[in-house]
Amino acid sequence: MQERISIEEAIREAGLKKKYVANKLGVSDTYINEYLKKPGSISVKNASIICKLINVNYIYV
C-alpha cells in the first residue's frame, strides 16, 4: 500500500512545476500556493485534476 504524500511533494516527484499545474487548472500561481498551505481549500474538481496530472490516486494525497 502506498503511503500518503503531500500534493506539493507529489507535484515535485512528477517533475511538474506549480505554474504548469496552475495553468492546467486555469488558476493563478497564488491559488496553488494557497492550496498547498491549506489543502482543504481546494475544490474536489481541482483536486481531481491535479491527481490526474501527477498520476496519483486521490486517496494518497
PDB file of N, CA, C and O in Angstrom, chain B, residues numbered from 101:
ATOM      1  N   MET B 101       0.837  -1.177   0.000  1.00  0.00           N
ATOM      2  CA  MET B 101       0.000   0.000   0.000  1.00  0.00           C
ATOM      3  C   MET B 101       0.886   1.247   0.000  1.00  0.00           C
ATOM      4  O   MET B 101       1.875   1.318   0.730  1.00  0.00           O
ATOM      5  N   GLN B 102       0.527   2.202  -0.807  1.00  0.00           N
ATOM      6  CA  GLN B 102       1.279   3.451  -0.913  1.00  0.00           C
ATOM      7  C   GLN B 102       0.935   4.353   0.265  1.00  0.00           C
ATOM      8  O   GLN B 102      -0.222   4.439   0.674  1.00  0.00           O
ATOM      9  N   GLU B 103       1.954   5.027   0.809  1.00  0.00           N
ATOM     10  CA  GLU B 103       1.673   5.943   1.915  1.00  0.00           C
ATOM     11  C   GLU B 103       1.255   7.304   1.383  1.00  0.00           C
ATOM     12  O   GLU B 103       1.510   7.643   0.228  1.00  0.00           O
ATOM     13  N   ARG B 104       0.613   8.071   2.242  1.00  0.00           N
ATOM     14  CA  ARG B 104       0.124   9.401   1.854  1.00  0.00           C
ATOM     15  C   ARG B 104       1.288  10.367   1.685  1.00  0.00           C
ATOM     16  O   ARG B 104       2.267  10.319   2.431  1.00  0.00           O
ATOM     17  N   ILE B 105       1.167  11.239   0.699  1.00  0.00           N
ATOM     18  CA  ILE B 105       2.169  12.273   0.477  1.00  0.00           C
ATOM     19  C   ILE B 105       1.442  13.597   0.250  1.00  0.00           C
ATOM     20  O   ILE B 105       0.251  13.628  -0.060  1.00  0.00           O
ATOM     21  N   SER B 106       2.179  14.673   0.410  1.00  0.00           N
ATOM     22  CA  SER B 106       1.566  15.985   0.182  1.00  0.00           C
ATOM     23  C   SER B 106       1.439  16.229  -1.317  1.00  0.00           C
ATOM     24  O   SER B 106       2.192  15.677  -2.119  1.00  0.00           O
ATOM     25  N   ILE B 107       0.480  17.060  -1.675  1.00  0.00           N
ATOM     26  CA  ILE B 107       0.303  17.421  -3.084  1.00  0.00           C
ATOM     27  C   ILE B 107       1.574  18.074  -3.621  1.00  0.00           C
ATOM     28  O   ILE B 107       2.000  17.786  -4.740  1.00  0.00           O
ATOM     29  N   GLU B 108       2.171  18.944  -2.830  1.00  0.00           N
ATOM     30  CA  GLU B 108       3.391  19.631  -3.274  1.00  0.00           C
ATOM     31  C   GLU B 108       4.499  18.620  -3.575  1.00  0.00           C
ATOM     32  O   GLU B 108       5.191  18.734  -4.587  1.00  0.00           O
ATOM     33  N   GLU B 109       4.662  17.639  -2.697  1.00  0.00           N
ATOM     34  CA  GLU B 109       5.674  16.607  -2.907  1.00  0.00           C
ATOM     35  C   GLU B 109       5.346  15.778  -4.150  1.00  0.00           C
ATOM     36  O   GLU B 109       6.241  15.444  -4.927  1.00  0.00           O
ATOM     37  N   ALA B 110       4.085  15.449  -4.338  1.00  0.00           N
ATOM     38  CA  ALA B 110       3.676  14.657  -5.498  1.00  0.00           C
ATOM     39  C   ALA B 110       3.911  15.423  -6.800  1.00  0.00           C
ATOM     40  O   ALA B 110       4.340  14.840  -7.795  1.00  0.00           O
ATOM     41  N   ILE B 111       3.633  16.718  -6.792  1.00  0.00           N
ATOM     42  CA  ILE B 111       3.884  17.553  -7.974  1.00  0.00           C
ATOM     43  C   ILE B 111       5.374  17.552  -8.289  1.00  0.00           C
ATOM     44  O   ILE B 111       5.773  17.395  -9.443  1.00  0.00           O
ATOM     45  N   ARG B 112       6.183  17.726  -7.269  1.00  0.00           N
ATOM     46  CA  ARG B 112       7.642  17.741  -7.439  1.00  0.00           C
ATOM     47  C   ARG B 112       8.136  16.391  -7.967  1.00  0.00           C
ATOM     48  O   ARG B 112       8.943  16.347  -8.895  1.00  0.00           O
ATOM     49  N   GLU B 113       7.654  15.292  -7.378  1.00  0.00           N
ATOM     50  CA  GLU B 113       8.078  13.956  -7.804  1.00  0.00           C
ATOM     51  C   GLU B 113       7.644  13.646  -9.235  1.00  0.00           C
ATOM     52  O   GLU B 113       8.301  12.873  -9.933  1.00  0.00           O
ATOM     53  N   ALA B 114       6.542  14.246  -9.668  1.00  0.00           N
ATOM     54  CA  ALA B 114       6.065  14.049 -11.040  1.00  0.00           C
ATOM     55  C   ALA B 114       6.870  14.880 -12.036  1.00  0.00           C
ATOM     56  O   ALA B 114       6.693  14.749 -13.247  1.00  0.00           O
ATOM     57  N   GLY B 115       7.754  15.737 -11.523  1.00  0.00           N
ATOM     58  CA  GLY B 115       8.587  16.566 -12.384  1.00  0.00           C
ATOM     59  C   GLY B 115       7.855  17.768 -12.958  1.00  0.00           C
ATOM     60  O   GLY B 115       8.274  18.342 -13.963  1.00  0.00           O
ATOM     61  N   LEU B 116       6.756  18.144 -12.309  1.00  0.00           N
ATOM     62  CA  LEU B 116       5.967  19.279 -12.780  1.00  0.00           C
ATOM     63  C   LEU B 116       6.266  20.520 -11.950  1.00  0.00           C
ATOM     64  O   LEU B 116       6.712  20.433 -10.806  1.00  0.00           O
ATOM     65  N   LYS B 117       6.014  21.650 -12.540  1.00  0.00           N
ATOM     66  CA  LYS B 117       6.135  22.933 -11.846  1.00  0.00           C
ATOM     67  C   LYS B 117       4.751  23.364 -11.391  1.00  0.00           C
ATOM     68  O   LYS B 117       3.752  23.071 -12.047  1.00  0.00           O
ATOM     69  N   LYS B 118       4.701  24.062 -10.260  1.00  0.00           N
ATOM     70  CA  LYS B 118       3.420  24.556  -9.758  1.00  0.00           C
ATOM     71  C   LYS B 118       2.756  25.482 -10.780  1.00  0.00           C
ATOM     72  O   LYS B 118       1.532  25.485 -10.911  1.00  0.00           O
ATOM     73  N   LYS B 119       3.544  26.250 -11.490  1.00  0.00           N
ATOM     74  CA  LYS B 119       3.000  27.161 -12.500  1.00  0.00           C
ATOM     75  C   LYS B 119       2.283  26.377 -13.606  1.00  0.00           C
ATOM     76  O   LYS B 119       1.231  26.801 -14.084  1.00  0.00           O
ATOM     77  N   TYR B 120       2.842  25.249 -14.006  1.00  0.00           N
ATOM     78  CA  TYR B 120       2.218  24.394 -15.023  1.00  0.00           C
ATOM     79  C   TYR B 120       0.881  23.864 -14.516  1.00  0.00           C
ATOM     80  O   TYR B 120      -0.114  23.881 -15.241  1.00  0.00           O
ATOM     81  N   VAL B 121       0.858  23.396 -13.279  1.00  0.00           N
ATOM     82  CA  VAL B 121      -0.373  22.871 -12.687  1.00  0.00           C
ATOM     83  C   VAL B 121      -1.420  23.980 -12.610  1.00  0.00           C
ATOM     84  O   VAL B 121      -2.586  23.758 -12.937  1.00  0.00           O
ATOM     85  N   ALA B 122      -1.013  25.160 -12.182  1.00  0.00           N
ATOM     86  CA  ALA B 122      -1.939  26.295 -12.101  1.00  0.00           C
ATOM     87  C   ALA B 122      -2.523  26.595 -13.476  1.00  0.00           C
ATOM     88  O   ALA B 122      -3.723  26.836 -13.603  1.00  0.00           O
ATOM     89  N   ASN B 123      -1.688  26.582 -14.499  1.00  0.00           N
ATOM     90  CA  ASN B 123      -2.144  26.844 -15.861  1.00  0.00           C
ATOM     91  C   ASN B 123      -3.169  25.798 -16.305  1.00  0.00           C
ATOM     92  O   ASN B 123      -4.180  26.146 -16.916  1.00  0.00           O
ATOM     93  N   LYS B 124      -2.921  24.534 -16.007  1.00  0.00           N
ATOM     94  CA  LYS B 124      -3.848  23.463 -16.377  1.00  0.00           C
ATOM     95  C   LYS B 124      -5.190  23.608 -15.667  1.00  0.00           C
ATOM     96  O   LYS B 124      -6.231  23.238 -16.209  1.00  0.00           O
ATOM     97  N   LEU B 125      -5.158  24.145 -14.459  1.00  0.00           N
ATOM     98  CA  LEU B 125      -6.393  24.348 -13.699  1.00  0.00           C
ATOM     99  C   LEU B 125      -7.097  25.640 -14.088  1.00  0.00           C
ATOM    100  O   LEU B 125      -8.272  25.836 -13.775  1.00  0.00           O
ATOM    101  N   GLY B 126      -6.373  26.516 -14.769  1.00  0.00           N
ATOM    102  CA  GLY B 126      -6.938  27.814 -15.117  1.00  0.00           C
ATOM    103  C   GLY B 126      -7.002  28.751 -13.926  1.00  0.00           C
ATOM    104  O   GLY B 126      -7.897  29.591 -13.825  1.00  0.00           O
ATOM    105  N   VAL B 127      -6.031  28.595 -13.014  1.00  0.00           N
ATOM    106  CA  VAL B 127      -5.977  29.436 -11.817  1.00  0.00           C
ATOM    107  C   VAL B 127      -4.606  30.094 -11.732  1.00  0.00           C
ATOM    108  O   VAL B 127      -3.697  29.766 -12.495  1.00  0.00           O
ATOM    109  N   SER B 128      -4.474  31.015 -10.805  1.00  0.00           N
ATOM    110  CA  SER B 128      -3.210  31.732 -10.633  1.00  0.00           C
ATOM    111  C   SER B 128      -2.214  30.918  -9.806  1.00  0.00           C
ATOM    112  O   SER B 128      -2.575  29.963  -9.118  1.00  0.00           O
ATOM    113  N   ASP B 129      -0.952  31.330  -9.898  1.00  0.00           N
ATOM    114  CA  ASP B 129       0.089  30.721  -9.060  1.00  0.00           C
ATOM    115  C   ASP B 129      -0.254  30.912  -7.587  1.00  0.00           C
ATOM    116  O   ASP B 129       0.010  30.041  -6.758  1.00  0.00           O
ATOM    117  N   THR B 130      -0.843  32.059  -7.275  1.00  0.00           N
ATOM    118  CA  THR B 130      -1.220  32.363  -5.894  1.00  0.00           C
ATOM    119  C   THR B 130      -2.215  31.339  -5.370  1.00  0.00           C
ATOM    120  O   THR B 130      -2.108  30.898  -4.225  1.00  0.00           O
ATOM    121  N   TYR B 131      -3.180  30.958  -6.199  1.00  0.00           N
ATOM    122  CA  TYR B 131      -4.179  29.959  -5.802  1.00  0.00           C
ATOM    123  C   TYR B 131      -3.501  28.643  -5.436  1.00  0.00           C
ATOM    124  O   TYR B 131      -3.817  28.043  -4.409  1.00  0.00           O
ATOM    125  N   ILE B 132      -2.576  28.201  -6.270  1.00  0.00           N
ATOM    126  CA  ILE B 132      -1.872  26.937  -5.997  1.00  0.00           C
ATOM    127  C   ILE B 132      -1.100  27.046  -4.692  1.00  0.00           C
ATOM    128  O   ILE B 132      -1.135  26.125  -3.877  1.00  0.00           O
ATOM    129  N   ASN B 133      -0.406  28.154  -4.483  1.00  0.00           N
ATOM    130  CA  ASN B 133       0.355  28.323  -3.245  1.00  0.00           C
ATOM    131  C   ASN B 133      -0.556  28.335  -2.024  1.00  0.00           C
ATOM    132  O   ASN B 133      -0.214  27.757  -0.992  1.00  0.00           O
ATOM    133  N   GLU B 134      -1.712  28.987  -2.131  1.00  0.00           N
ATOM    134  CA  GLU B 134      -2.672  28.994  -1.021  1.00  0.00           C
ATOM    135  C   GLU B 134      -3.193  27.587  -0.760  1.00  0.00           C
ATOM    136  O   GLU B 134      -3.330  27.172   0.391  1.00  0.00           O
ATOM    137  N   TYR B 135      -3.480  26.859  -1.826  1.00  0.00           N
ATOM    138  CA  TYR B 135      -3.953  25.487  -1.673  1.00  0.00           C
ATOM    139  C   TYR B 135      -2.918  24.635  -0.951  1.00  0.00           C
ATOM    140  O   TYR B 135      -3.261  23.853  -0.065  1.00  0.00           O
ATOM    141  N   LEU B 136      -1.664  24.785  -1.325  1.00  0.00           N
ATOM    142  CA  LEU B 136      -0.616  23.972  -0.708  1.00  0.00           C
ATOM    143  C   LEU B 136      -0.470  24.289   0.777  1.00  0.00           C
ATOM    144  O   LEU B 136      -0.062  23.429   1.558  1.00  0.00           O
ATOM    145  N   LYS B 137      -0.800  25.516   1.171  1.00  0.00           N
ATOM    146  CA  LYS B 137      -0.764  25.886   2.588  1.00  0.00           C
ATOM    147  C   LYS B 137      -1.984  25.353   3.326  1.00  0.00           C
ATOM    148  O   LYS B 137      -1.900  24.987   4.498  1.00  0.00           O
ATOM    149  N   LYS B 138      -3.136  25.311   2.620  1.00  0.00           N
ATOM    150  CA  LYS B 138      -4.408  24.878   3.218  1.00  0.00           C
ATOM    151  C   LYS B 138      -5.088  23.895   2.268  1.00  0.00           C
ATOM    152  O   LYS B 138      -5.984  24.285   1.519  1.00  0.00           O
ATOM    153  N   PRO B 139      -4.677  22.630   2.286  1.00  0.00           N
ATOM    154  CA  PRO B 139      -5.213  21.658   1.326  1.00  0.00           C
ATOM    155  C   PRO B 139      -6.736  21.531   1.325  1.00  0.00           C
ATOM    156  O   PRO B 139      -7.313  21.155   0.304  1.00  0.00           O
ATOM    157  N   GLY B 140      -7.389  21.829   2.418  1.00  0.00           N
ATOM    158  CA  GLY B 140      -8.844  21.731   2.470  1.00  0.00           C
ATOM    159  C   GLY B 140      -9.555  22.815   1.690  1.00  0.00           C
ATOM    160  O   GLY B 140     -10.779  22.785   1.558  1.00  0.00           O
ATOM    161  N   SER B 141      -8.797  23.781   1.169  1.00  0.00           N
ATOM    162  CA  SER B 141      -9.415  24.914   0.482  1.00  0.00           C
ATOM    163  C   SER B 141      -9.644  24.675  -1.009  1.00  0.00           C
ATOM    164  O   SER B 141     -10.264  25.509  -1.670  1.00  0.00           O
ATOM    165  N   ILE B 142      -9.168  23.578  -1.546  1.00  0.00           N
ATOM    166  CA  ILE B 142      -9.318  23.321  -2.982  1.00  0.00           C
ATOM    167  C   ILE B 142     -10.621  22.581  -3.257  1.00  0.00           C
ATOM    168  O   ILE B 142     -11.092  21.801  -2.429  1.00  0.00           O
ATOM    169  N   SER B 143     -11.188  22.831  -4.410  1.00  0.00           N
ATOM    170  CA  SER B 143     -12.419  22.129  -4.784  1.00  0.00           C
ATOM    171  C   SER B 143     -12.095  20.677  -5.139  1.00  0.00           C
ATOM    172  O   SER B 143     -10.966  20.351  -5.503  1.00  0.00           O
ATOM    173  N   VAL B 144     -13.081  19.831  -5.029  1.00  0.00           N
ATOM    174  CA  VAL B 144     -12.913  18.421  -5.380  1.00  0.00           C
ATOM    175  C   VAL B 144     -12.530  18.299  -6.853  1.00  0.00           C
ATOM    176  O   VAL B 144     -11.687  17.478  -7.215  1.00  0.00           O
ATOM    177  N   LYS B 145     -13.148  19.115  -7.692  1.00  0.00           N
ATOM    178  CA  LYS B 145     -12.850  19.085  -9.128  1.00  0.00           C
ATOM    179  C   LYS B 145     -11.375  19.384  -9.384  1.00  0.00           C
ATOM    180  O   LYS B 145     -10.719  18.649 -10.122  1.00  0.00           O
ATOM    181  N   ASN B 146     -10.846  20.448  -8.786  1.00  0.00           N
ATOM    182  CA  ASN B 146      -9.444  20.806  -8.997  1.00  0.00           C
ATOM    183  C   ASN B 146      -8.500  19.781  -8.381  1.00  0.00           C
ATOM    184  O   ASN B 146      -7.445  19.494  -8.947  1.00  0.00           O
ATOM    185  N   ALA B 147      -8.864  19.231  -7.238  1.00  0.00           N
ATOM    186  CA  ALA B 147      -8.037  18.184  -6.627  1.00  0.00           C
ATOM    187  C   ALA B 147      -7.965  16.973  -7.549  1.00  0.00           C
ATOM    188  O   ALA B 147      -6.905  16.366  -7.704  1.00  0.00           O
ATOM    189  N   SER B 148      -9.081  16.628  -8.153  1.00  0.00           N
ATOM    190  CA  SER B 148      -9.124  15.505  -9.086  1.00  0.00           C
ATOM    191  C   SER B 148      -8.239  15.758 -10.302  1.00  0.00           C
ATOM    192  O   SER B 148      -7.527  14.862 -10.754  1.00  0.00           O
ATOM    193  N   ILE B 149      -8.284  16.970 -10.828  1.00  0.00           N
ATOM    194  CA  ILE B 149      -7.449  17.323 -11.981  1.00  0.00           C
ATOM    195  C   ILE B 149      -5.973  17.226 -11.619  1.00  0.00           C
ATOM    196  O   ILE B 149      -5.177  16.692 -12.391  1.00  0.00           O
ATOM    197  N   ILE B 150      -5.604  17.738 -10.450  1.00  0.00           N
ATOM    198  CA  ILE B 150      -4.206  17.668 -10.010  1.00  0.00           C
ATOM    199  C   ILE B 150      -3.771  16.214  -9.898  1.00  0.00           C
ATOM    200  O   ILE B 150      -2.685  15.855 -10.353  1.00  0.00           O
ATOM    201  N   CYS B 151      -4.598  15.384  -9.305  1.00  0.00           N
ATOM    202  CA  CYS B 151      -4.249  13.969  -9.147  1.00  0.00           C
ATOM    203  C   CYS B 151      -4.040  13.297 -10.498  1.00  0.00           C
ATOM    204  O   CYS B 151      -3.139  12.470 -10.644  1.00  0.00           O
ATOM    205  N   LYS B 152      -4.856  13.641 -11.480  1.00  0.00           N
ATOM    206  CA  LYS B 152      -4.673  13.087 -12.828  1.00  0.00           C
ATOM    207  C   LYS B 152      -3.368  13.577 -13.441  1.00  0.00           C
ATOM    208  O   LYS B 152      -2.659  12.805 -14.086  1.00  0.00           O
ATOM    209  N   LEU B 153      -3.045  14.855 -13.246  1.00  0.00           N
ATOM    210  CA  LEU B 153      -1.804  15.411 -13.792  1.00  0.00           C
ATOM    211  C   LEU B 153      -0.575  14.721 -13.218  1.00  0.00           C
ATOM    212  O   LEU B 153       0.394  14.462 -13.932  1.00  0.00           O
ATOM    213  N   ILE B 154      -0.622  14.425 -11.922  1.00  0.00           N
ATOM    214  CA  ILE B 154       0.553  13.840 -11.266  1.00  0.00           C
ATOM    215  C   ILE B 154       0.478  12.322 -11.193  1.00  0.00           C
ATOM    216  O   ILE B 154       1.375  11.668 -10.660  1.00  0.00           O
ATOM    217  N   ASN B 155      -0.623  11.762 -11.744  1.00  0.00           N
ATOM    218  CA  ASN B 155      -0.795  10.316 -11.803  1.00  0.00           C
ATOM    219  C   ASN B 155      -0.763   9.663 -10.419  1.00  0.00           C
ATOM    220  O   ASN B 155      -0.077   8.666 -10.195  1.00  0.00           O
ATOM    221  N   VAL B 156      -1.522  10.256  -9.506  1.00  0.00           N
ATOM    222  CA  VAL B 156      -1.618   9.744  -8.139  1.00  0.00           C
ATOM    223  C   VAL B 156      -3.090   9.606  -7.788  1.00  0.00           C
ATOM    224  O   VAL B 156      -3.887  10.501  -8.071  1.00  0.00           O
ATOM    225  N   ASN B 157      -3.451   8.498  -7.178  1.00  0.00           N
ATOM    226  CA  ASN B 157      -4.821   8.304  -6.721  1.00  0.00           C
ATOM    227  C   ASN B 157      -5.102   9.289  -5.599  1.00  0.00           C
ATOM    228  O   ASN B 157      -4.277   9.471  -4.703  1.00  0.00           O
ATOM    229  N   TYR B 158      -6.264   9.922  -5.647  1.00  0.00           N
ATOM    230  CA  TYR B 158      -6.589  10.961  -4.666  1.00  0.00           C
ATOM    231  C   TYR B 158      -6.559  10.479  -3.223  1.00  0.00           C
ATOM    232  O   TYR B 158      -6.395  11.301  -2.322  1.00  0.00           O
ATOM    233  N   ILE B 159      -6.707   9.198  -2.965  1.00  0.00           N
ATOM    234  CA  ILE B 159      -6.700   8.730  -1.572  1.00  0.00           C
ATOM    235  C   ILE B 159      -5.309   8.778  -0.950  1.00  0.00           C
ATOM    236  O   ILE B 159      -5.168   8.641   0.265  1.00  0.00           O
ATOM    237  N   TYR B 160      -4.277   8.974  -1.779  1.00  0.00           N
ATOM    238  CA  TYR B 160      -2.910   9.013  -1.264  1.00  0.00           C
ATOM    239  C   TYR B 160      -2.386  10.417  -1.031  1.00  0.00           C
ATOM    240  O   TYR B 160      -1.244  10.593  -0.607  1.00  0.00           O
ATOM    241  N   VAL B 161      -3.219  11.427  -1.308  1.00  0.00           N
ATOM    242  CA  VAL B 161      -2.766  12.804  -1.087  1.00  0.00           C
ATOM    243  C   VAL B 161      -3.646  13.503  -0.087  1.00  0.00           C
ATOM    244  O   VAL B 161      -3.417  14.672   0.225  1.00  0.00           O
TER     245      VAL B 161
END
